[in-house]
């Protein structure tokens, strides 16, 4: 195997889901693998709008053996090319994006015939890519995020009549977002389970952005369920993101300057990722909770970019912006900072004046919170987020804001939880746990990429 590592040229094609968060951690994996394997080249495939965004980030200094390959979707009237990304995508267009990606099989066929990769690394949402690879005898690996979530989902598929064996992660109806049509919601969830089960069946092995120190038992259980080896990447946290856009850089400097002026461990950082747009009623309760807590805060709020579609802002968006302005006026500029553009999340998390991180529990945010050693306030919204929130509780590094069905929470509970994590004895214990876990992450042996690289070489050699 060592001879193959050193001599034979290897080629990997990566095809992440069309979200910037997925693209970023795929690209980080590509960087680490090309550093480990001097004979490896990576074809990183995504839509032009995502690739252009990656190129515009000054931190993206990657090997010349990583090539950016455009994956063009078929143009559709409802989904022009600037919407070929989940970032800032209006929620009603997400099904169209999923469909357009799945209907672009011929694009992938052309890339496979042209690039002739030795391995394909694909995302959990596109088993169709693995089907095309298998037809051409190309080995594949599916790349996932949090193992605890997919282990629960996979258990629901393979063992629907049995209780999940880990009670700390048990979800109830209170942990699931209510659907206006319960039957439709259940049907959609079943289709999702079938798709991820197909990914396990078609892949040669699984890659997980995780590490044994936080979820070893879930990794082992998941591997047993699917009968496949699971190889870890470790936390896989990229370097600081520094935008080349002068406007964005100025906004980031403004945020960090504001944070510098606050007291140590006094600020709540609120962020819900780039793909979730909080409904007005939830935003109203969150604003009420932040104001009621009397705590300094940075709140990053995102809105769908309707201007690109030639659409005018809706009454709901207008009301939401008015709500934010009203909140900022009432608490004053020394107490609250509302950010509607990009914010330097990792720099904020690592700053000593930050007291806690109020998060939707997207996996990238959870990993960054862990690495920073900052206590987390969990307010999950959908997908894997409720499960990730339970893992935060199990690890003792955060608390969860009560919800009565996801999205149905009260501002009073938000305020109580903020005060608990910043001012109580239990909050101090949570902080110590978070800092201890950060120390484990910083001091752990980074063998995961080497082990994964050996697996890739071995699979290619066998095939």
BAZA-171989 format. One record per residue (C-alpha): residue in three letters; x, y, z. Coordinates in steps of 0.02 Angstrom, whole numbers, plus 50000, padded with zeros to 5 digits. Example, Ala and Ser with C-alpha at 12.3 -4.5 7.8 and 13.67 -1.06 7.14 Angstrom:
2
ALA506154977550390 SER506844994750357 
! end
This chain:
463
UNK500005000050000 UNK501435011950040 UNK502095009849862 UNK500395014449792 UNK500335029549907 UNK501985035849838 UNK501945030949655 UNK500225028749574 UNK499245044349532 UNK497535044749616 UNK496045055149565 UNK494525058849673 UNK492945067649616 UNK491985076749754 UNK490155081149732 UNK489425090049885 UNK487635095449907 UNK487335113049841 UNK487525122150005 UNK489015133050051 UNK489205124450220 UNK489355107450134 UNK490525114350001 UNK491665121950133 UNK491935106050232 UNK492145095750071 UNK493475108050016 UNK494315106950185 UNK494345087950168 UNK495105089849995 UNK496485100850068 UNK496905088450206 UNK496915073450089 UNK498055081849962 UNK499235086350104 UNK499255068250161 UNK499395060349987 UNK500655068649871 UNK500005058449724 UNK498165063349747 UNK497205075649639 UNK495425081249680 UNK494095087049558 UNK492955098049664 UNK491275099149575 UNK489925111949611 UNK488865125149527 UNK489715141049462 UNK488875152149593 UNK489605141549735 UNK491325140049655 UNK491395158849628 UNK491005161649811 UNK492385149649864 UNK493635158249750 UNK493205175149826 UNK493685169650002 UNK495465174650039 UNK495725159750156 UNK495475147250017 UNK497305143749981 UNK497275125949921 UNK498415114249827 UNK498605115749639 UNK498065097549639 UNK496305103249684 UNK495385108649527 UNK493715117849529 UNK492545109549405 UNK490895117749357 UNK489355107049377 UNK488025115949276 UNK486195112549312 UNK484885113549177 UNK484195131149169 UNK482415132849232 UNK481305148049231 UNK480935146349417 UNK482755142849459 UNK484015153649363 UNK485875150549385 UNK486115162849529 UNK484945151749630 UNK485955135949602 UNK486415136349787 UNK485465133849948 UNK486245149550022 UNK484935163350040 UNK483755152649934 UNK481915156649967 UNK481235141050056 UNK479905137649927 UNK481265135049794 UNK482225121649890 UNK481235106949813 UNK481605114149640 UNK483475114749679 UNK483465096749741 UNK482535091349585 UNK483665100949467 UNK485215093049544 UNK484495075549530 UNK483985078749349 UNK485775083449302 UNK486395065549289 UNK487045068249112 UNK488185081949177 UNK488965069549298 UNK489075056149164 UNK490075068249055 UNK491235072449201 UNK491515054049242 UNK491945050049061 UNK493075065349045 UNK493965065449214 UNK493985046549243 UNK494115047549434 UNK494705032949541 UNK493445036949678 UNK491895047849702 UNK491485056049868 UNK489655061249866 UNK488375068649984 UNK486945060650077 UNK485635069149967 UNK486175061749800 UNK486185042749790 UNK485945044949603 UNK487795049649593 UNK488285033149674 UNK487175023549551 UNK488075031249402 UNK489765027349480 UNK489315009349516 UNK488755006849335 UNK490535011749286 UNK491395001449422 UNK492025017049512 UNK492115015249702 UNK491165027949806 UNK491125035049982 UNK489685044950056 UNK490225059550165 UNK489115064150312 UNK489165076150458 UNK488525071250630 UNK488505052350654 UNK487285052650800 UNK485925060050689 UNK486145047950543 UNK486265033350664 UNK484555038050732 UNK483825040350557 UNK484575023950499 UNK483895015150652 UNK482165021950610 UNK482335014050438 UNK483064997050482 UNK482304994650655 UNK480685004750653 UNK479834993950786 UNK481264995350911 UNK481775009451027 UNK483385018450986 UNK484625010651110 UNK485295027451173 UNK483975036151279 UNK484905052851287 UNK484525055651102 UNK482695050751108 UNK481565062751011 UNK479745065651051 UNK478395074950955 UNK478965090451048 UNK480645089050957 UNK479915088950782 UNK479305103850684 UNK477435102850661 UNK476815100650484 UNK475175107650418 UNK474925090650339 UNK475555076850457 UNK475315063150327 UNK476335072950200 UNK477685075950330 UNK477815057550372 UNK477835052750188 UNK479245065050156 UNK480235058450304 UNK480035040550242 UNK480675045550070 UNK482165053850155 UNK482535037850251 UNK482445027650091 UNK483675039450005 UNK484975038850143 UNK484795019750157 UNK485155018949971 UNK486735029250000 UNK487375016450125 UNK486985002050009 UNK487855009649858 UNK489415016349945 UNK491005006349976 UNK491265015250142 UNK490685030450240 UNK491645046250288 UNK491025055950439 UNK491525073350495 UNK491675068050675 UNK492865061050805 UNK492805047250934 UNK492915058651086 UNK491125064951062 UNK490125050750986 UNK491075034250978 UNK489585023551030 UNK488505031250893 UNK489855028750763 UNK490015010350810 UNK488125007650813 UNK487905016050644 UNK489295005550567 UNK488454989750633 UNK486754994950564 UNK487364997750386 UNK488724984450383 UNK490014996850319 UNK491605004350388 UNK491495022450447 UNK493075033050431 UNK493215049450525 UNK493965066150474 UNK494115073950646 UNK493335091250677 UNK493985097450508 UNK493835115850552 UNK494495127550417 UNK495605142650446 UNK494825159550481 UNK493745165450338 UNK494275182650276 UNK493225189550135 UNK494035199149993 UNK492495210249983 UNK492905227350060 UNK491095229750115 UNK491025212950205 UNK492745215650282 UNK492175232450351 UNK490615224350424 UNK491675210750506 UNK492855223850580 UNK491355233250648 UNK490705217650735 UNK492375213250812 UNK492665231250870 UNK490965231250954 UNK491355214651039 UNK493025221451101 UNK492105234951200 UNK491035222851300 UNK491445214351466 UNK492235197251476 UNK491025182551448 UNK489535194251440 UNK488915193251259 UNK487665181151182 UNK488025176951000 UNK486455172050903 UNK486595163950732 UNK485525151450636 UNK486615147450485 UNK486445152750304 UNK484985141750252 UNK483675144650387 UNK482545159950385 UNK481635162250548 UNK479755165450532 UNK479135181850602 UNK478275174550756 UNK479865165450808 UNK480915180850776 UNK479705190750883 UNK479895178751030 UNK481785178151012 UNK481885197151010 UNK480785197851165 UNK481905185151253 UNK483515194451212 UNK482795210851273 UNK482065202951430 UNK483725194951475 UNK484575211851488 UNK486135204051412 UNK487255211051276 UNK487035201751112 UNK487575200050930 UNK486145193350823 UNK486525188150644 UNK484895188350545 UNK484715182750365 UNK483335185650238 UNK483035177350069 UNK483805187949932 UNK482215191549837 UNK483025205649739 UNK483935192849631 UNK482255186149577 UNK481565203449540 UNK480375201349687 UNK479915214749810 UNK480085211949996 UNK478555203750072 UNK477535211550212 UNK478275198450328 UNK480065203550284 UNK479625221850306 UNK478845218250475 UNK480355207950528 UNK481575221850483 UNK480495234250578 UNK480525222350727 UNK482425221750724 UNK482575240650711 UNK481385242550857 UNK482385230250961 UNK484035239150922 UNK483265256050966 UNK482565250051133 UNK484125241151197 UNK485325254051126 UNK486935252151027 UNK487955247751182 UNK486855232751221 UNK486355224851058 UNK487085222950883 UNK485985216350743 UNK486945210450589 UNK486015207150426 UNK487575203550322 UNK489025191450349 UNK489835190050521 UNK491515181850566 UNK490745167650666 UNK492315158350714 UNK493215174150772 UNK491705178850876 UNK491615161550955 UNK493455162051004 UNK493355179451083 UNK493515180651272 UNK492055192651288 UNK490825179751220 UNK489735171851354 UNK488725159051255 UNK488185153951081 UNK486315153051042 UNK486285141350893 UNK485115131550781 UNK486305116750806 UNK486865114550626 UNK488335102650633 UNK489655114950574 UNK489095127550706 UNK489105114050841 UNK490875108750795 UNK491485126850795 UNK490655129750964 UNK491505114251033 UNK493205119650970 UNK492985137051045 UNK492485130051214 UNK490955141151224 UNK489335135551310 UNK487895133151188 UNK486055137551199 UNK485175125251085 UNK483665130950984 UNK483565117650846 UNK482425119950696 UNK482425104850579 UNK483375090550496 UNK484785084150608 UNK484745099150724 UNK483605092050861 UNK484755076850874 UNK486305087750879 UNK485485097551021 UNK485265081551121 UNK487105077351096 UNK487555094551164 UNK486525090651319 UNK487285073351338 UNK489045080551330 UNK488555093551460 UNK489155108251354 UNK487505117551337 UNK485665118551379 UNK484135117851268 UNK482805131351259 UNK481085123151288 UNK479985121251135 UNK478235114351116 UNK478475107750940 UNK479975115250853 UNK479795133850824 UNK478505135750961 UNK479485143851102 UNK479245158551219 UNK480355173751242 UNK480245171651430 UNK481075154451415 UNK482445161851305 UNK482825174851440 UNK482825161851579 UNK484035150551485 UNK485205165051445 UNK485285170051628 UNK485505151951680 UNK486995148951569 UNK487825165751607 UNK487425168251791 UNK487035151651878 UNK488095138151957 UNK487465125951827 UNK488025137951692 UNK489775137951766 UNK489795119051760 UNK489255119351578 UNK490655131751540 UNK491955120751623 UNK491345105751523 UNK491415115851362 UNK493185121951400 UNK493745104251443 UNK493075097551278 UNK493955111651184 UNK495565106251267 UNK495275088351211 UNK495005094151032 UNK496585104851032 UNK497665091051107 UNK496985075751016 UNK498095065950897 UNK497635070050719 UNK497735052550645 UNK496015052550562 UNK496535059450392 UNK498015047550380 UNK496875032650416 UNK495595038950289 UNK496965041650158 UNK497555023650182 UNK495765017650156 UNK495585027349994 UNK497215020249928 UNK496685002649979 UNK494965003749896 UNK495705010149733 UNK497024996549736 UNK495704982849763 UNK494604989449623 
! end
